[in-house]
Amino acid sequence: MNKSHWVTVVLEMSDFDTVCRALDNSYALAPIKNKKRRTDPSWFLVPCNPQILFDGADCANLELKGFFIAGDRLYLYIPDRGIAYACDVVSVSECGGVSQVKASLVREYSPCVPLNVAKEHGICSVNGVRKVPYGLYFALENKY
């Protein structure tokens, strides 16, 4: 913690306006932190409801927790079946920590890629959105 911008105020001897001015001055002195956001696309394994099927459509709207950007590759995992789809994020809108993701179908895996393939690359379960290691990405793109 950087204490160079700390302000000490003795509350017993100060009035409310003095305390407020001291706080304002402290905030003005502190540097603004820039949140680093990803700009390069990445790959994610996403558990999804089996009812989210593309059925002839080439786009699906997904509601996901996490931060996604256009160009991300999502591998949709359906419990008890496996990895069923690969899709690319087309657009994202965020609301309250939930991302509304429009995804374009790239590939349907038929049959589904079993979870054992992910286990070979260190992913034992899919309880939430997970980054895909390069080895699994390579296997999904080239072997299946």
C-alpha positions as a Markdown table, in Angstrom:
| # | Residue | x | y | z |
|---|---|---|---|---|
| 1 | Met | 0.0 | 0.0 | 0.0 |
| 2 | Asn | 1.4 | 3.4 | -1.0 |
| 3 | Lys | 1.3 | 5.8 | 2.0 |
| 4 | Ser | 2.7 | 8.8 | 0.2 |
| 5 | His | -0.7 | 10.3 | -0.3 |
| 6 | Trp | -2.1 | 9.6 | 3.2 |
| 7 | Val | -3.5 | 12.5 | 5.1 |
| 8 | Thr | -3.6 | 12.5 | 8.9 |
| 9 | Val | -6.6 | 14.3 | 10.5 |
| 10 | Val | -7.2 | 14.6 | 14.2 |
| 11 | Leu | -11.0 | 14.2 | 14.3 |
| 12 | Glu | -11.4 | 15.6 | 17.9 |
| 13 | Met | -9.9 | 18.9 | 16.9 |
| 14 | Ser | -11.3 | 19.3 | 13.4 |
| 15 | Asp | -14.6 | 20.4 | 12.1 |
| 16 | Phe | -16.5 | 18.6 | 9.3 |
| 17 | Asp | -15.5 | 20.9 | 6.5 |
| 18 | Thr | -11.8 | 20.5 | 7.3 |
| 19 | Val | -12.1 | 16.7 | 7.2 |
| 20 | Cys | -14.0 | 16.9 | 3.9 |
| 21 | Arg | -11.3 | 19.2 | 2.4 |
| 22 | Ala | -8.6 | 16.8 | 3.6 |
| 23 | Leu | -10.3 | 13.9 | 2.0 |
| 24 | Asp | -10.8 | 15.8 | -1.3 |
| 25 | Asn | -7.1 | 16.8 | -1.3 |
| 26 | Ser | -6.1 | 13.2 | -0.7 |
| 27 | Tyr | -8.2 | 11.9 | -3.6 |
| 28 | Ala | -6.8 | 14.6 | -5.9 |
| 29 | Leu | -3.2 | 13.6 | -5.0 |
| 30 | Ala | -3.7 | 9.9 | -5.6 |
| 31 | Pro | -2.9 | 8.7 | -9.1 |
| 32 | Ile | -5.7 | 7.2 | -11.1 |
| 33 | Lys | -5.3 | 3.5 | -11.7 |
| 34 | Asn | -6.0 | 2.1 | -15.2 |
| 35 | Lys | -7.7 | -1.2 | -15.2 |
| 36 | Lys | -5.9 | -3.5 | -17.6 |
| 37 | Arg | -8.3 | -5.1 | -20.0 |
| 38 | Arg | -7.5 | -7.9 | -22.4 |
| 39 | Thr | -7.2 | -6.8 | -26.0 |
| 40 | Asp | -6.0 | -10.1 | -27.5 |
| 41 | Pro | -8.6 | -12.9 | -28.2 |
| 42 | Ser | -8.3 | -16.0 | -26.0 |
| 43 | Trp | -9.9 | -19.4 | -25.8 |
| 44 | Phe | -12.5 | -20.5 | -23.1 |
| 45 | Leu | -14.3 | -23.7 | -22.2 |
| 46 | Val | -17.8 | -22.8 | -21.2 |
| 47 | Pro | -20.4 | -25.1 | -19.6 |
| 48 | Cys | -23.8 | -24.5 | -21.3 |
| 49 | Asn | -27.3 | -25.7 | -21.1 |
| 50 | Pro | -28.1 | -28.5 | -23.6 |
| 51 | Gln | -31.0 | -26.5 | -24.8 |
| 52 | Ile | -28.6 | -24.0 | -26.3 |
| 53 | Leu | -28.3 | -25.6 | -29.7 |
| 54 | Phe | -27.7 | -23.9 | -32.9 |
| 55 | Asp | -30.2 | -26.1 | -34.9 |
| 56 | Gly | -29.5 | -24.6 | -38.3 |
| 57 | Ala | -28.8 | -21.1 | -37.0 |
| 58 | Asp | -25.2 | -19.8 | -37.2 |
| 59 | Cys | -25.5 | -17.5 | -34.1 |
| 60 | Ala | -26.5 | -18.0 | -30.5 |
| 61 | Asn | -27.0 | -15.5 | -27.7 |
| 62 | Leu | -25.3 | -16.6 | -24.5 |
| 63 | Glu | -25.5 | -15.1 | -21.0 |
| 64 | Leu | -22.1 | -15.7 | -19.3 |
| 65 | Lys | -20.2 | -14.6 | -16.2 |
| 66 | Gly | -16.8 | -13.2 | -17.1 |
| 67 | Phe | -15.1 | -10.7 | -19.4 |
| 68 | Phe | -15.1 | -11.6 | -23.1 |
| 69 | Ile | -14.1 | -9.6 | -26.2 |
| 70 | Ala | -15.0 | -10.0 | -29.8 |
| 71 | Gly | -12.7 | -12.6 | -31.4 |
| 72 | Asp | -12.6 | -14.9 | -28.3 |
| 73 | Arg | -13.1 | -18.6 | -29.1 |
| 74 | Leu | -15.7 | -20.4 | -26.9 |
| 75 | Tyr | -15.8 | -24.2 | -26.7 |
| 76 | Leu | -19.3 | -25.0 | -25.4 |
| 77 | Tyr | -19.3 | -28.0 | -23.0 |
| 78 | Ile | -22.6 | -29.8 | -22.5 |
| 79 | Pro | -22.6 | -31.9 | -19.2 |
| 80 | Asp | -22.7 | -35.7 | -19.7 |
| 81 | Arg | -22.1 | -35.2 | -23.5 |
| 82 | Gly | -18.8 | -33.3 | -23.9 |
| 83 | Ile | -17.6 | -30.4 | -25.9 |
| 84 | Ala | -20.2 | -29.9 | -28.6 |
| 85 | Tyr | -19.5 | -26.6 | -30.3 |
| 86 | Ala | -16.7 | -24.2 | -31.1 |
| 87 | Cys | -17.9 | -20.6 | -31.7 |
| 88 | Asp | -16.4 | -17.2 | -32.0 |
| 89 | Val | -17.6 | -14.2 | -30.0 |
| 90 | Val | -19.0 | -11.6 | -32.4 |
| 91 | Ser | -20.2 | -9.0 | -29.9 |
| 92 | Val | -20.4 | -8.5 | -26.2 |
| 93 | Ser | -22.5 | -6.2 | -23.9 |
| 94 | Glu | -21.9 | -6.2 | -20.2 |
| 95 | Cys | -24.5 | -5.6 | -17.5 |
| 96 | Gly | -23.8 | -6.1 | -13.8 |
| 97 | Gly | -21.0 | -8.6 | -14.1 |
| 98 | Val | -22.9 | -10.7 | -16.7 |
| 99 | Ser | -21.9 | -10.6 | -20.3 |
| 100 | Gln | -24.4 | -10.9 | -23.1 |
| 101 | Val | -22.4 | -12.7 | -25.8 |
| 102 | Lys | -23.4 | -13.1 | -29.4 |
| 103 | Ala | -21.5 | -16.2 | -30.7 |
| 104 | Ser | -21.1 | -17.4 | -34.2 |
| 105 | Leu | -20.9 | -21.1 | -34.8 |
| 106 | Val | -17.5 | -22.2 | -36.2 |
| 107 | Arg | -17.7 | -26.0 | -35.8 |
| 108 | Glu | -20.0 | -28.6 | -34.4 |
| 109 | Tyr | -18.2 | -31.6 | -32.9 |
| 110 | Ser | -20.1 | -34.8 | -33.9 |
| 111 | Pro | -19.7 | -36.9 | -31.9 |
| 112 | Cys | -19.0 | -34.5 | -28.9 |
| 113 | Val | -15.4 | -34.4 | -27.7 |
| 114 | Pro | -15.4 | -36.2 | -24.3 |
| 115 | Leu | -14.2 | -34.6 | -21.1 |
| 116 | Asn | -11.4 | -37.1 | -21.0 |
| 117 | Val | -9.6 | -35.1 | -23.7 |
| 118 | Ala | -9.7 | -32.0 | -21.5 |
| 119 | Lys | -8.5 | -34.1 | -18.5 |
| 120 | Glu | -5.4 | -35.0 | -20.6 |
| 121 | His | -4.6 | -31.3 | -20.6 |
| 122 | Gly | -5.3 | -30.5 | -16.9 |
| 123 | Ile | -9.0 | -29.7 | -16.9 |
| 124 | Cys | -10.7 | -32.1 | -14.5 |
| 125 | Ser | -14.1 | -30.5 | -14.4 |
| 126 | Val | -16.1 | -27.7 | -16.0 |
| 127 | Asn | -18.0 | -25.9 | -13.3 |
| 128 | Gly | -17.6 | -22.5 | -14.7 |
| 129 | Val | -15.9 | -20.6 | -17.5 |
| 130 | Arg | -12.2 | -21.8 | -17.8 |
| 131 | Lys | -9.3 | -20.7 | -20.0 |
| 132 | Val | -8.3 | -23.4 | -22.5 |
| 133 | Pro | -4.6 | -24.4 | -22.4 |
| 134 | Tyr | -2.8 | -24.3 | -25.7 |
| 135 | Gly | -2.5 | -28.1 | -25.9 |
| 136 | Leu | -6.3 | -28.6 | -25.6 |
| 137 | Tyr | -6.8 | -25.7 | -28.1 |
| 138 | Phe | -4.5 | -27.4 | -30.6 |
| 139 | Ala | -6.2 | -30.8 | -30.1 |
| 140 | Leu | -9.7 | -29.3 | -30.6 |
| 141 | Glu | -8.6 | -27.4 | -33.7 |
| 142 | Asn | -6.6 | -30.1 | -35.4 |
| 143 | Lys | -7.6 | -33.6 | -34.2 |
| 144 | Tyr | -11.4 | -33.4 | -33.9 |
